[in-house]
């Protein structure tokens, strides 16, 4: 038998929402990152606010914040959480836009899914706003980079 245990499965192997009632609320934070790979001409248009649909990063920032707050509506077994703070930041390179999202809460369960969901929606918004100019864009490298709080403690991804 595997030593892995999946908390979202009951003893019969059926999906369930984990009961977090006995847990005490604690401060929890998660950081997720991804990249939207695109042509240098597209990154220049984003940086110079020359995309015809509008300010790509401003719209993507709001989309990411909204996504963090609505994660439980999209991920079936996620608990609805009171989100204390969300920050969505971008770094423009020659061939990509890097997205980083940090989500904080004081609650009984972590915000990893909220950070990952927000990061992916911000990236998808960038894609949507730039797709008419660059159909070869790729969204990739979505990952949890940090998580603090809760029973399992701190996790930090090691950069390769």
C-alpha positions, 0 to 999 in steps of 0.5 A: 500500500502506498504511503500517500494519503489523499485527504479528499477521499473517504475510506471508500475512495469517494470524493469528499470535502475535508472537514476543517471544523476542528482546526484553529484559524491561523495566518496562511500565505501562498505564492504561485508563479507562471509565465506567458511565453510570447514573441518579443514584439508582443512583450514590447506591446504589453510593456508600452501599453500598445495592445488595442484591447487596453492595459493588459497588466491592469486587466490581468491584475484585476482578473487574478484578484477576482479569481482568488476570491472565487476559487471555491466556485471553480474547484469543486472540493475547495472551501470558500475562504475569507481572503485577507489580501491578494497581490498580483505582480508581473515581470516583463522579459524579452520573450515572456511575462512572468506572473506572481500571485500572493494570497493571504488569509487567517482561516482553517485551511490554506490558500494554495489553490487560490494562489494557483487559480489567480495566477492561471486566470491572470495568465489567461487574461494576458493571453486573451488580450494579446491573442489577436497579435500572437497566436503562438503564445504558451502559458507554462511553468505554473507552480506553487512557490511558497506556502506558510501556515497550517499543520504541514508548516512552511514549503518553499520551492527550490529554484532549479 
